[in-house]
Every structure is written in C-alpha cells, then in structure tokens.
C-alpha cells in the first residue's frame, strides 16, 4: 500500500480543477517540461506553475531538473491510491444500480 500519510482530501481538492485534471492526464501519458505544458493552455507560465504546485503538494506529480528544464511526471502510486479509494464507491453504486434494475424489471 502507498504511504499512510497521503492526504486524500488534498488529492481530490487538487483534482477538482479541470486544468489540473488535464495536466495530470497529459503527464500520465508522457513526461513533459513545464514549458511544454504551458504551451497547451491559454494562461501564463506562472499560472501553470501554480497548478503544478498544487498537484505536487498532493503528490500527484513530481518535478526533476534536466539542465535548465524542469521535467514533470505523474506519481503513479498516488494516482492508484486515489483510484482504489474511488473503487469503494463504485462497488456501492454497482450494488444500488443492480437493485434498481431488479425493481424496474419487476414493474
């Protein structure tokens, strides 16, 4: 299991913003520099950097230096931790939908 000190509230707070979700989606596919990410959005480099700070604080992404550039990559363990948390709710809703389906078939 992932470290117990991951803060699920921080993770989902950071994912509440559509830009941050899109950034995470992009870096889950491939590592990108902050400059490459900034080109994808109609906002300043500084604004993208602020979004990355929030994602980094939630441990969803990490940055490393390569020369003058900062490379952003996804922290897959944290993404998997959040996914496992959501799977609990998926099971609940699947059960409820199955029960609703049974009720509707009876009518």
N, CA, C and O atoms as a MOPAC input file, in Angstrom:
PM7 MOZYME 1SCF
protein

 N      0.84800 1    -1.18900 1     0.00000 1
 C      0.00000 1     0.00000 1     0.00000 1
 C      0.88800 1     1.24400 1     0.00000 1
 O      2.04300 1     1.19700 1     0.42200 1
 N      0.34900 1     2.31800 1    -0.46400 1
 C      1.05200 1     3.60000 1    -0.51100 1
 C      1.20400 1     4.12500 1     0.90700 1
 O      0.44900 1     3.73900 1     1.80000 1
 N      2.16100 1     4.98900 1     1.11300 1
 C      2.36800 1     5.58300 1     2.42600 1
 C      1.05800 1     6.06300 1     3.03100 1
 O      0.21800 1     6.64300 1     2.34300 1
 N      0.89400 1     5.81600 1     4.32000 1
 C     -0.33900 1     6.18600 1     5.01400 1
 C     -0.53100 1     7.69400 1     5.11200 1
 O     -1.64500 1     8.15600 1     5.35900 1
 N      0.52600 1     8.46200 1     4.92500 1
 C      0.39700 1     9.90600 1     5.11400 1
 C     -0.07500 1    10.64600 1     3.86100 1
 O     -0.03100 1    11.87500 1     3.82000 1
 N     -0.52400 1     9.91400 1     2.84300 1
 C     -1.13900 1    10.59000 1     1.69900 1
 C     -2.45800 1    11.17900 1     2.17100 1
 O     -3.22900 1    10.52100 1     2.86900 1
 N     -2.70600 1    12.40000 1     1.79300 1
 C     -3.91400 1    13.10500 1     2.21600 1
 C     -4.95100 1    13.04300 1     1.11400 1
 O     -4.84000 1    13.74500 1     0.10900 1
 N     -5.96600 1    12.19900 1     1.30000 1
 C     -6.99100 1    12.01100 1     0.27700 1
 C     -7.72700 1    13.31400 1    -0.01700 1
 O     -8.12300 1    13.55200 1    -1.15800 1
 N     -7.91700 1    14.16700 1     1.00200 1
 C     -8.57700 1    15.45800 1     0.77700 1
 C     -7.74300 1    16.34300 1    -0.14500 1
 O     -8.28300 1    17.00100 1    -1.03400 1
 N     -6.45200 1    16.35900 1     0.06400 1
 C     -5.55400 1    17.15300 1    -0.77400 1
 C     -5.55800 1    16.63500 1    -2.21400 1
 O     -5.52700 1    17.41500 1    -3.16600 1
 N     -5.59500 1    15.32400 1    -2.35700 1
 C     -5.60700 1    14.71800 1    -3.69100 1
 C     -6.85500 1    15.14900 1    -4.44900 1
 O     -6.76700 1    15.62300 1    -5.58200 1
 N     -8.02100 1    14.98300 1    -3.82000 1
 C     -9.25700 1    15.30100 1    -4.53200 1
 C     -9.48900 1    16.80300 1    -4.66400 1
 O    -10.14400 1    17.25000 1    -5.60500 1
 N     -8.95800 1    17.57500 1    -3.73400 1
 C     -9.01800 1    19.03600 1    -3.89200 1
 C     -8.24200 1    19.44100 1    -5.14500 1
 O     -8.71100 1    20.26400 1    -5.93100 1
 N     -7.07800 1    18.87200 1    -5.32500 1
 C     -6.26900 1    19.23900 1    -6.48500 1
 C     -6.92100 1    18.77100 1    -7.79000 1
 O     -6.73500 1    19.39600 1    -8.83300 1
 N     -7.67700 1    17.68200 1    -7.73400 1
 C     -8.34000 1    17.16800 1    -8.92600 1
 C     -9.67600 1    17.85100 1    -9.20700 1
 O    -10.31000 1    17.57600 1   -10.22500 1
 N    -10.10300 1    18.73100 1    -8.31700 1
 C    -11.37200 1    19.44300 1    -8.51300 1
 C    -11.28800 1    20.45200 1    -9.65200 1
 O    -12.31500 1    20.85500 1   -10.19800 1
 N    -10.09400 1    20.85600 1   -10.00900 1
 C     -9.90300 1    21.85300 1   -11.06500 1
 C     -9.69800 1    21.16200 1   -12.41500 1
 O     -8.84200 1    20.28400 1   -12.52600 1
 N    -10.46500 1    21.54000 1   -13.44100 1
 C    -10.32500 1    20.87500 1   -14.74400 1
 C     -8.95000 1    21.03800 1   -15.39000 1
 O     -8.48600 1    20.13100 1   -16.08100 1
 N     -8.30600 1    22.15300 1   -15.18300 1
 C     -6.96100 1    22.34000 1   -15.75000 1
 C     -5.98200 1    21.37700 1   -15.10200 1
 O     -5.15600 1    20.77300 1   -15.78700 1
 N     -6.07000 1    21.23000 1   -13.79200 1
 C     -5.16100 1    20.29700 1   -13.10400 1
 C     -5.44100 1    18.85700 1   -13.52100 1
 O     -4.50800 1    18.06600 1   -13.66500 1
 N     -6.70600 1    18.50600 1   -13.71800 1
 C     -7.01600 1    17.15100 1   -14.19100 1
 C     -6.40500 1    16.92900 1   -15.57000 1
 O     -5.86900 1    15.85800 1   -15.85500 1
 N     -6.48900 1    17.94900 1   -16.42200 1
 C     -5.92300 1    17.82500 1   -17.76300 1
 C     -4.39500 1    17.72500 1   -17.70800 1
 O     -3.79700 1    16.93700 1   -18.44000 1
 N     -3.78000 1    18.50800 1   -16.85800 1
 C     -2.32100 1    18.43200 1   -16.70100 1
 C     -1.93000 1    17.02900 1   -16.25500 1
 O     -1.00100 1    16.43500 1   -16.80200 1
 N     -2.63800 1    16.50400 1   -15.26700 1
 C     -2.32400 1    15.16100 1   -14.77200 1
 C     -2.50100 1    14.12700 1   -15.87800 1
 O     -1.67000 1    13.23000 1   -16.02600 1
 N     -3.56700 1    14.24400 1   -16.65000 1
 C     -3.80500 1    13.31500 1   -17.76500 1
 C     -2.62800 1    13.35500 1   -18.73400 1
 O     -2.14700 1    12.31300 1   -19.17900 1
 N     -2.17100 1    14.55000 1   -19.05400 1
 C     -1.06500 1    14.69600 1   -20.01300 1
 C      0.22600 1    14.07700 1   -19.48000 1
 O      0.92800 1    13.38300 1   -20.21500 1
 N      0.54300 1    14.32200 1   -18.21200 1
 C      1.81000 1    13.78700 1   -17.68900 1
 C      1.70500 1    12.31000 1   -17.33500 1
 O      2.72500 1    11.64800 1   -17.14400 1
 N      0.48900 1    11.78700 1   -17.24400 1
 C      0.33700 1    10.33100 1   -17.08900 1
 C      0.71700 1     9.62600 1   -18.39800 1
 O      1.19400 1     8.49100 1   -18.39000 1
 N      0.49900 1    10.31300 1   -19.50900 1
 C      0.82400 1     9.74100 1   -20.82000 1
 C      2.31300 1     9.81700 1   -21.11900 1
 O      2.88900 1     8.87500 1   -21.66300 1
 N      2.94500 1    10.94300 1   -20.76300 1
 C      4.37400 1    11.12100 1   -21.01600 1
 C      4.90700 1    12.25200 1   -20.14200 1
 O      4.16600 1    13.16500 1   -19.77600 1
 N      6.18200 1    12.18800 1   -19.81300 1
 C      6.79000 1    13.28400 1   -19.06500 1
 C      6.86100 1    14.51100 1   -19.96500 1
 O      7.13700 1    14.40400 1   -21.16000 1
 N      6.60700 1    15.68000 1   -19.37400 1
 C      6.65300 1    16.94000 1   -20.11900 1
 C      7.38400 1    17.99100 1   -19.30400 1
 O      7.40100 1    17.93800 1   -18.07400 1
 N      7.98700 1    18.94300 1   -19.99500 1
 C      8.58300 1    20.07200 1   -19.28300 1
 C      7.46700 1    21.05600 1   -18.93200 1
 O      6.37800 1    21.00200 1   -19.50400 1
 N      7.74300 1    21.94100 1   -17.99900 1
 C      6.74700 1    22.95400 1   -17.64000 1
 C      6.44800 1    23.82500 1   -18.86500 1
 O      5.30000 1    24.21800 1   -19.07800 1
 N      7.45000 1    24.12300 1   -19.65200 1
 C      7.25800 1    24.91400 1   -20.86300 1
 C      6.33400 1    24.22500 1   -21.85600 1
 O      5.47000 1    24.86800 1   -22.45200 1
 N      6.51200 1    22.91800 1   -22.03600 1
 C      5.63500 1    22.16600 1   -22.94300 1
 C      4.19900 1    22.18400 1   -22.43900 1
 O      3.26000 1    22.31100 1   -23.22400 1
 N      4.03300 1    22.05600 1   -21.13600 1
 C      2.68600 1    22.11400 1   -20.55700 1
 C      2.07500 1    23.49300 1   -20.74900 1
 O      0.90500 1    23.61200 1   -21.11300 1
 N      2.86400 1    24.53300 1   -20.50500 1
 C      2.35600 1    25.90900 1   -20.59800 1
 C      1.86600 1    26.22800 1   -22.00800 1
 O      0.93200 1    27.01300 1   -22.17000 1
 N      2.47700 1    25.63700 1   -23.02400 1
 C      2.06600 1    25.88500 1   -24.41200 1
 C      0.65800 1    25.35900 1   -24.69400 1
 O     -0.00600 1    25.83000 1   -25.61800 1
 N      0.20700 1    24.39700 1   -23.91100 1
 C     -1.09700 1    23.75900 1   -24.15000 1
 C     -2.27400 1    24.57900 1   -23.62800 1
 O     -3.42500 1    24.29100 1   -23.95600 1
 N     -1.99300 1    25.59300 1   -22.82300 1
 C     -3.05800 1    26.34200 1   -22.15600 1
 C     -2.97300 1    27.82900 1   -22.46000 1
 O     -1.89500 1    28.36800 1   -22.70900 1
 N     -4.11200 1    28.47200 1   -22.43500 1
 C     -4.15900 1    29.91800 1   -22.64200 1
 C     -4.01300 1    30.61500 1   -21.30200 1
 O     -4.91900 1    31.30800 1   -20.83800 1
 N     -2.86800 1    30.41900 1   -20.69700 1
 C     -2.53900 1    31.06500 1   -19.42000 1
 C     -1.02900 1    31.21500 1   -19.35300 1
 O     -0.29200 1    30.63700 1   -20.15100 1
 N     -0.59800 1    31.98100 1   -18.41200 1
 C      0.83600 1    32.25800 1   -18.29400 1
 C      1.58500 1    31.03500 1   -17.77300 1
 O      1.00700 1    30.11200 1   -17.19900 1
 N      2.87700 1    31.07100 1   -17.99500 1
 C      3.77700 1    30.05100 1   -17.46500 1
 C      3.62400 1    29.98000 1   -15.94100 1
 O      3.59500 1    28.89500 1   -15.36100 1
 N      3.52500 1    31.15500 1   -15.30100 1
 C      3.38900 1    31.21700 1   -13.84700 1
 C      2.09500 1    30.55300 1   -13.37300 1
 O      2.08300 1    29.88300 1   -12.34000 1
 N      1.01500 1    30.73800 1   -14.12000 1
 C     -0.26300 1    30.11900 1   -13.75100 1
 C     -0.17000 1    28.59900 1   -13.82800 1
 O     -0.67900 1    27.89400 1   -12.95600 1
 N      0.48000 1    28.09900 1   -14.87400 1
 C      0.66500 1    26.64800 1   -14.99900 1
 C      1.53700 1    26.15000 1   -13.84600 1
 O      1.26800 1    25.09400 1   -13.27400 1
 N      2.57000 1    26.90100 1   -13.51000 1
 C      3.44800 1    26.52500 1   -12.39800 1
 C      2.67400 1    26.45200 1   -11.08000 1
 O      2.94700 1    25.58500 1   -10.25000 1
 N      1.71400 1    27.35400 1   -10.88400 1
 C      0.89200 1    27.31700 1    -9.67100 1
 C      0.02500 1    26.05400 1    -9.63300 1
 O     -0.11600 1    25.41900 1    -8.58700 1
 N     -0.55000 1    25.70200 1   -10.77900 1
 C     -1.32800 1    24.46200 1   -10.84600 1
 C     -0.44000 1    23.25700 1   -10.51800 1
 O     -0.85300 1    22.34300 1    -9.80400 1
 N      0.77900 1    23.27300 1   -11.04800 1
 C      1.70200 1    22.17800 1   -10.77200 1
 C      2.06700 1    22.09900 1    -9.29300 1
 O      2.24600 1    21.00800 1    -8.75100 1
 N      2.17600 1    23.25300 1    -8.64200 1
 C      2.47700 1    23.27800 1    -7.20200 1
 C      1.39600 1    22.54100 1    -6.41200 1
 O      1.69100 1    21.77000 1    -5.49900 1
 N      0.12900 1    22.79600 1    -6.78500 1
 C     -0.98800 1    22.13900 1    -6.10100 1
 C     -0.92600 1    20.63100 1    -6.33100 1
 O     -1.09800 1    19.85400 1    -5.39100 1
 N     -0.68200 1    20.21400 1    -7.56800 1
 C     -0.57200 1    18.79400 1    -7.87600 1
 C      0.62300 1    18.15300 1    -7.17600 1
 O      0.56200 1    17.00700 1    -6.73100 1
 N      1.69400 1    18.90700 1    -7.09000 1
 C      2.90200 1    18.40400 1    -6.43700 1
 C      2.67200 1    18.26300 1    -4.92400 1
 O      3.11000 1    17.28700 1    -4.31700 1
 N      1.99300 1    19.22700 1    -4.33000 1
 C      1.69500 1    19.17000 1    -2.89100 1
 C      0.83800 1    17.94100 1    -2.57300 1
 O      0.99300 1    17.33200 1    -1.51500 1
 N     -0.06000 1    17.58100 1    -3.48400 1
 C     -0.91300 1    16.40700 1    -3.30500 1
 C     -0.17900 1    15.11600 1    -3.68800 1
 O     -0.73400 1    14.02300 1    -3.57400 1
 N      1.05000 1    15.24800 1    -4.13500 1
 C      1.89900 1    14.13100 1    -4.55800 1
 C      1.36200 1    13.39200 1    -5.77700 1
 O      1.58700 1    12.19200 1    -5.94100 1
 N      0.65300 1    14.12100 1    -6.62600 1
 C      0.16800 1    13.53700 1    -7.87600 1
 C      1.18800 1    13.66100 1    -8.99400 1
 O      1.18700 1    12.86400 1    -9.93200 1
 N      2.06300 1    14.66400 1    -8.89600 1
 C      3.15200 1    14.82800 1    -9.85800 1
 C      4.43800 1    15.12500 1    -9.10000 1
 O      4.42400 1    15.51600 1    -7.93300 1
 N      5.53700 1    14.92800 1    -9.79400 1
 C      6.83400 1    15.32700 1    -9.24700 1
 C      7.61300 1    16.02100 1   -10.35700 1
 O      7.35900 1    15.81600 1   -11.54400 1
 N      8.57000 1    16.84800 1    -9.94000 1
 C      9.41100 1    17.57300 1   -10.89400 1
 C     10.86100 1    17.19600 1   -10.64100 1
 O     11.27800 1    16.96400 1    -9.50700 1
 N     11.61400 1    17.14200 1   -11.73100 1
 C     13.06100 1    16.92800 1   -11.62100 1
 C     13.73800 1    17.80400 1   -12.65500 1
 O     13.15900 1    18.13300 1   -13.69100 1
 N     14.95500 1    18.17100 1   -12.36200 1
 C     15.69900 1    19.03500 1   -13.27200 1
 C     16.46000 1    18.20900 1   -14.29500 1
 O     17.00200 1    17.14400 1   -13.99800 1
 N     16.47900 1    18.73700 1   -15.50700 1
 C     17.31100 1    18.20000 1   -16.57700 1
 C     17.90500 1    19.41800 1   -17.27200 1
 O     17.28200 1    20.00900 1   -18.15400 1
 N     19.10700 1    19.78200 1   -16.86600 1
 C     19.70700 1    21.02600 1   -17.35200 1
 C     18.91800 1    22.20500 1   -16.81800 1
 O     18.71500 1    22.32300 1   -15.60900 1
 N     18.47200 1    23.07600 1   -17.70500 1
 C     17.69300 1    24.24800 1   -17.29600 1
 C     16.19600 1    23.95300 1   -17.20500 1
 O     15.42800 1    24.77400 1   -16.70300 1
 N     15.79000 1    22.79700 1   -17.68400 1
 C     14.36600 1    22.48000 1   -17.71400 1
 C     13.93100 1    21.67100 1   -16.50300 1
 O     14.71200 1    20.92700 1   -15.90900 1
 N     12.65300 1    21.84000 1   -16.15300 1
 C     12.05300 1    21.01500 1   -15.11400 1
 C     11.10700 1    20.03700 1   -15.79600 1
 O     10.19300 1    20.44200 1   -16.51300 1
 N     11.33200 1    18.75900 1   -15.57100 1
 C     10.52900 1    17.70200 1   -16.17000 1
 C      9.46300 1    17.29300 1   -15.15500 1
 O      9.76200 1    17.03800 1   -13.98800 1
 N      8.21700 1    17.23600 1   -15.62100 1
 C      7.09200 1    16.87400 1   -14.76500 1
 C      6.65100 1    15.46200 1   -15.11200 1
 O      6.46700 1    15.12500 1   -16.28200 1
 N      6.48400 1    14.64100 1   -14.08700 1
 C      5.98900 1    13.28100 1   -14.31100 1
 C      4.91900 1    12.95500 1   -13.28000 1
 O      4.87000 1    13.55100 1   -12.20500 1
 N      4.06800 1    12.00500 1   -13.62400 1
 C      2.98600 1    11.58600 1   -12.73000 1
 C      3.54100 1    10.66800 1   -11.64900 1
 O      4.45700 1     9.88100 1   -11.88700 1
 N      2.97500 1    10.78500 1   -10.47800 1
 C      3.28700 1     9.87300 1    -9.38000 1
 C      2.21800 1     8.78300 1    -9.40500 1
 O      1.15100 1     8.93000 1    -8.80900 1
 N      2.51600 1     7.70600 1   -10.09200 1
 C      1.50700 1     6.67600 1   -10.32800 1
 C      0.99600 1     6.03400 1    -9.04000 1
 O     -0.16300 1     5.62300 1    -8.98200 1
 N      1.82000 1     5.94100 1    -8.02300 1
 C      1.36300 1     5.33900 1    -6.76400 1
 C      0.23300 1     6.15500 1    -6.15200 1
 O     -0.71800 1     5.58800 1    -5.61400 1
 N      0.32500 1     7.47400 1    -6.22600 1
 C     -0.73100 1     8.32900 1    -5.67200 1
 C     -1.98500 1     8.24300 1    -6.52200 1
 O     -3.09500 1     8.21900 1    -5.99000 1
 N     -1.82100 1     8.19500 1    -7.83800 1
 C     -2.97300 1     8.06200 1    -8.73300 1
 C     -3.68100 1     6.74000 1    -8.44800 1
 O     -4.91000 1     6.69300 1    -8.40800 1
 N     -2.92500 1     5.67900 1    -8.25400 1
 C     -3.50800 1     4.37400 1    -7.93500 1
 C     -4.19700 1     4.40500 1    -6.56700 1
 O     -5.25300 1     3.79500 1    -6.39600 1
 N     -3.62000 1     5.10000 1    -5.60600 1
 C     -4.21800 1     5.24700 1    -4.28100 1
 C     -5.59100 1     5.90900 1    -4.39600 1
 O     -6.55200 1     5.44900 1    -3.77900 1
 N     -5.69000 1     6.97700 1    -5.17200 1
 C     -6.96400 1     7.67500 1    -5.37100 1
 C     -7.95700 1     6.77200 1    -6.09900 1
 O     -9.14400 1     6.76200 1    -5.77200 1
 N     -7.48000 1     6.02500 1    -7.07100 1
 C     -8.33800 1     5.11200 1    -7.81400 1
 C     -8.91400 1     4.02900 1    -6.90100 1
 O    -10.09600 1     3.69800 1    -6.99100 1
 N     -8.08400 1     3.48900 1    -6.03300 1
 C     -8.54900 1     2.46900 1    -5.08200 1
 C     -9.61200 1     3.05100 1    -4.15200 1
 O    -10.58700 1     2.38000 1    -3.81600 1
 N     -9.41700 1     4.29200 1    -3.74200 1
 C    -10.40000 1     4.95500 1    -2.88300 1
 C    -11.74700 1     5.05000 1    -3.60500 1
 O    -12.79300 1     4.79500 1    -3.00700 1
 N    -11.72100 1     5.41400 1    -4.87600 1
 C    -12.95800 1     5.54600 1    -5.65500 1
 C    -13.62100 1     4.20300 1    -5.93300 1
 O    -14.84100 1     4.13000 1    -6.08000 1
 N    -12.82800 1     3.14700 1    -6.00700 1
 C    -13.39500 1     1.82200 1    -6.27700 1
 C    -14.34800 1     1.38500 1    -5.16500 1
 O    -15.28300 1     0.62500 1    -5.42100 1
 N    -14.12700 1     1.85000 1    -3.94300 1
 C    -15.04700 1     1.53800 1    -2.84200 1
 C    -16.44300 1     2.05400 1    -3.16800 1
 O    -17.44000 1     1.37100 1    -2.93100 1
 N    -16.50400 1     3.26200 1    -3.71200 1
 C    -17.79100 1     3.86300 1    -4.05900 1
 C    -18.39100 1     3.19500 1    -5.29600 1
 O    -19.61000 1     3.07300 1    -5.41900 1
 N    -17.53400 1     2.77100 1    -6.19500 1
 C    -18.00300 1     2.07700 1    -7.39200 1
 C    -18.76900 1     0.81100 1    -7.00600 1
 O    -19.82000 1     0.51900 1    -7.57600 1
 N    -18.24300 1     0.06400 1    -6.04100 1
 C    -18.90900 1    -1.15900 1    -5.57900 1
 C    -20.27600 1    -0.83300 1    -4.98400 1
 O    -21.25100 1    -1.54000 1    -5.23800 1
 N    -20.34700 1     0.22500 1    -4.20300 1
 C    -21.61300 1     0.63000 1    -3.58700 1
 C    -22.63400 1     0.95800 1    -4.67200 1
 O    -23.76600 1     0.47600 1    -4.63300 1
 N    -22.22800 1     1.78200 1    -5.64200 1
 C    -23.15400 1     2.20400 1    -6.69100 1
 C    -23.54800 1     1.04900 1    -7.60100 1
 O    -24.69000 1     0.99400 1    -8.05500 1
 N    -22.63600 1     0.13000 1    -7.87700 1
 C    -22.98500 1    -1.03500 1    -8.69000 1
 C    -24.08700 1    -1.84000 1    -8.01500 1
 O    -25.02700 1    -2.30000 1    -8.66400 1
 N    -23.95700 1    -2.00300 1    -6.69800 1
 C    -24.98700 1    -2.72100 1    -5.94200 1
 C    -26.32600 1    -2.00800 1    -5.99400 1
 O    -27.36800 1    -2.64400 1    -6.15200 1
 N    -26.30100 1    -0.70700 1    -5.86300 1
 C    -27.53900 1     0.07300 1    -5.91300 1
 C    -28.17300 1     0.02700 1    -7.30000 1
 O    -29.39400 1    -0.07600 1    -7.41900 1
 N    -27.36100 1     0.10300 1    -8.33900 1
 C    -27.89900 1     0.04300 1    -9.69300 1
 C    -28.47000 1    -1.34300 1    -9.99300 1
 O    -29.48400 1    -1.46200 1   -10.68000 1
 N    -27.82600 1    -2.38300 1    -9.48100 1
 C    -28.34500 1    -3.73900 1    -9.67700 1
 C    -29.70100 1    -3.89000 1    -9.01700 1
 O    -30.62500 1    -4.46700 1    -9.58900 1
 N    -29.81100 1    -3.36400 1    -7.80700 1
 C    -31.08400 1    -3.42700 1    -7.08600 1
 C    -32.16200 1    -2.63000 1    -7.83300 1
 O    -33.29300 1    -3.09800 1    -7.96000 1
 N    -31.82900 1    -1.45600 1    -8.31600 1
 C    -32.77000 1    -0.64100 1    -9.08600 1
 C    -33.19000 1    -1.37000 1   -10.34700 1
 O    -34.36200 1    -1.33500 1   -10.72300 1
 N    -32.24700 1    -2.03100 1   -11.00600 1
 C    -32.55800 1    -2.78800 1   -12.21000 1
 C    -33.55300 1    -3.90500 1   -11.90000 1
 O    -34.47600 1    -4.14900 1   -12.67800 1
 N    -33.37000 1    -4.58200 1   -10.76800 1
 C    -34.30300 1    -5.63200 1   -10.36200 1
 C    -35.69800 1    -5.06800 1   -10.12300 1
 O    -36.69000 1    -5.66100 1   -10.54600 1
 N    -35.77600 1    -3.94500 1    -9.45900 1
 C    -37.06800 1    -3.30300 1    -9.17000 1
 C    -37.76700 1    -2.91400 1   -10.47300 1
 O    -38.96700 1    -3.13600 1   -10.63000 1
 N    -37.01700 1    -2.33900 1   -11.39600 1
 C    -37.60500 1    -1.91700 1   -12.67600 1
 C    -38.09000 1    -3.10900 1   -13.50900 1
 O    -39.09200 1    -3.00400 1   -14.21700 1
 N    -37.38800 1    -4.23100 1   -13.42600 1
 C    -37.81000 1    -5.42400 1   -14.15800 1
 C    -39.08800 1    -6.01900 1   -13.58800 1
 O    -39.87900 1    -6.61900 1   -14.31600 1
 N    -39.29100 1    -5.85100 1   -12.27700 1
 C    -40.49500 1    -6.34600 1   -11.61600 1
 C    -41.73600 1    -5.58400 1   -12.05200 1
 O    -42.83700 1    -6.13500 1   -12.07500 1
 N    -41.55700 1    -4.33700 1   -12.39200 1
 C    -42.71200 1    -3.48400 1   -12.74900 1
 C    -43.22400 1    -3.72400 1   -14.11700 1
 O    -44.18400 1    -3.07900 1   -14.53800 1

